[in-house]
Amino acid sequence: MPADLHLFAVPGIPEVTQGADIAQLIVDALTRAGVAIETGDVFVVAQKIVSKAEGAVVQLRDISPSALAMEWAAAWRRDAAVVEVVLSESRRIVRMDRGIIISETRHGFICANAGVDASNVPKGFVTVLPRDPDASALQLQTGLVGRLNRRVATIVSDTFGRPWREGVVNVALGVGGLAPLLDCRGMTDRFGRTLETTIINVADELASAAELVMGKRAETPVAIVRGAAEWLGSGRGSDLLRSPAMDMFR
């Protein structure tokens, strides 16, 4: 295990628009800041800029709300167009209560409002999650490796709430060049007992740590985790989704 981890935000990322090359924007920002990249660095990138670059932005005036969306919006003083986007981005509604929609996205994430978000976009627009966060992360990782000539990894992250816990935490939606799970089963603890169920979600823990330096209002949507080289490898963010057969809360 690493002795320590170092986290720092990448300053100077400009406003991202559709078609932007995020890898190049990051490299340019690193150059301006005089930050040298090391082999094994993990780049944690906010989903919001990935969605903007990929055009996963919806103009609400183009949305025609369904009867369900209008009824729900009226009952809870919500924007019917936003509600309709949430419904369209959901493959299953888990709960609709107290003005909050918890749903399962088409990717399999279970979160509030299917990841639809109106923050950090102009009024009248919302972002939706990338269609394939793993593909987005891999494309970004490939771009960074080619430009930096270093073996690095990427995490596309978003903030999710959790049942029974207050506050939101950053989680990994997609990964590139990273083994997202550390399987400790079969190892022994200090007393010689064999670990039978312990699998550590490395990707979520790295994403959550990075959120502390990225911040919600600091306009720093990219952070670097240094010291995590041992977890570089292959894997997908979709590996983090628990199968329905193993989900005791479904």
N, C-alpha and C positions, 0 to 999 in steps of 0.2 A: 504494500500500500504506500502511496506517496506520503512523504513527511509533511508536506503542506501544499496548499493550493493558493494561487494568487489570482485575483479577479480585478479587471479594470475595464471601464467603458471605453469605447472608441469615439472620440469627439469629432464633431464636424461633419456628420452624415447629413447631406442636404435633403430637402423635401423630395420624396420619391414619387415619380409619375409612371404611368403605364409604359412599359417597354424599357425601363431603366435597367442597366446592368449593375446589379447590386454588388457583385464581386469587385467590379472596377471602382464603384463608389467607396467601398471599404478600403481598397488598396490606396486610393487617392487620399482618403482621410488619414490613413496610417502614415503615409508619406508626409503630409502636412504636419502631423503631430510628432514626427520623428520617432515613431514606435517601430522597433524591430520585432519581427515575428520569429518564434522558435518552433522547431519541429515538435509536434505534439500539442500545440495550442488548439483549443476548442473554441470556435466562434459560435456564440449564441445570438441568434438574429430574431427580432420580434416578427411575429406573423404579419403584423400590420403592414410593414414595408414590403414584404413578399407579396401580399395580396394586392397592394397598390401597383407594384411592378408587373404583376401578371394580369392586371385588369379585373381583379375580383372585387370590383366596386360597383354598387348598384345605385342608380339615380331614382329616388323614391317617386318622383312624378311620373315615372314610366310604369309604376306598379298599380295593378287593379286589384284592390283587396277583395277577398272572398267574403261571403256572409259570415263565416266563422270569425275571420279576422276583424271584421267590423263590429261584431257583437262583443268579442273579447276586448277590443280597444275601447269601446264605449263603456263597458263595465268597469274598466280599470284605468281609464284616462290615458290610454296609450295611443301611439300613432298607428293607425290601421295598416298603412303601407309597410311599416317596419314589422308589424306582426305577421303580415303576409310573407315577407321575405324570410322570417324565422320559420314559418310553417313550410315554405318551399325548400328550405335548406335542411329540413328534418326528415328522417325516414321513420322515426317513431317518437311519439310524444310520451314522455315519462310522467310528467306532472304539469298541470296548469293550475296554479293557485296563487292567490294574493298578488296578482299582477305579474307573476314570474312564470316563464315557460322553461321547463327543464326537458331537453329533448336529446335524442340520439341522432347525431349527424350522419350523413351518408358515408362518412369515413369510419364510423363506429365510436366516435367520441361522445361522451355523455356530459353535457354542460348547459349552462344557462343560455337561452336564446340562440342555440345552435351556432354559437360563435359569431353571430351578427353583431356589429359594433359601430356606433356612431361617433366614437371618440377619435380625435386627431384626423378628421376628414371634414371638408366643408359642409355647411348646413344643407340638408336636402340629399345627402348621400350616406350610405353605410358600406362597410366592407364585409365580405363574407370570407370564410376560410379558403385557403388554396385548395384546388381540386385534388391534388396529390402532394401532400406535404413532404413525403419521402423523395419524390422526384425533384421537388423544389430544393430540398436540402442537398441532394446529390449533385444537382446542377451547380449550386452555389459552391459546394466543396470542390468540384472539378475546376471551376473558374478560379478559385483562390489558390489551389495547388499549382495550377499552371502559371499564375502571375507571381506567386511568392516563392516558388521552387522549394516549398517546404511541405512535409506531410502534416496536414492539419485536418480537423474534423469540423462538422457543422451541426447545429441544432436549430431547427425552426420552432420557436416557442410561442406559447400564449398563456394567459393567466386564466386559471379555472378555480372555481370554488370547490369545496369538498363537503360531503355530508358529515355532520356532527363536529365540524371545525369552523371557527370564525376566520375570516380573512381569506384572500385569494393567494395562490402561489403559481409561479411559472411552471409549466410542464412542457415536455417535448412532444410536438406534433409529428415532426419528421426528423430524421437524422441522416447524415452522410459521413461515411468513414469512421463510424463509432459503433462499438459493441454496446448496445443500450442496456443490457442486463448482465449483472454479475451473479452467476449461479454458484452459491456457496454450499449446495447440497453435497454431502459426502465428506466435507471438511470436518475437522474436529475442533471443539472449543478448548480453552486452556485446561479444562478438567477431563478432556478425553471423550466428551460426548459428541456423537456424530450429528451434524446439522442435517435435518431432514426436509425442511421446507423453505429455508432462507434463500431468497433471490432478491438481490438489491437492484432497484431501478436507478441505475447510474445516470441515465439521460435526464430523468426528471430532477434528480438531485443537483446535477450541474446546471440545469436550466433555472431551478429555483434559486440557487446561489447567485447566479448571474443577475437575476432580477434586482437584487439588493444594490447593485452598482448602476444598473440601467435606469431604474426609477420610472415612474409613470409620467412625470412632467418635465423631465430633464432633457427631452429630445435627444436621447442617446439610445437608439434602438438596437445597437450592436454592442456586445461585450465579449471579452476574451477570458477564458479560464486557462490558466497556465499551471502545469504540473499534473495534467490528466492523461499524459501520453500512454500510460499502460492500458487505457481503455479504448484506444484507437483500434479499429477492426472493422468487421462487417456486421450489418444488421439493419433493421428498419424500425421506424417509429411504430409501425403497425404491430411489431412484436410485443409492444407494451399493452395492447388491448387484451383484456381477459375474455376468453371464449365464453359464450352463453352457458355452455355445459359446466363451467367452473364458477360461474357468477351466482353467488348465493343471494343476491339482492335484486335480481332481475324479475 
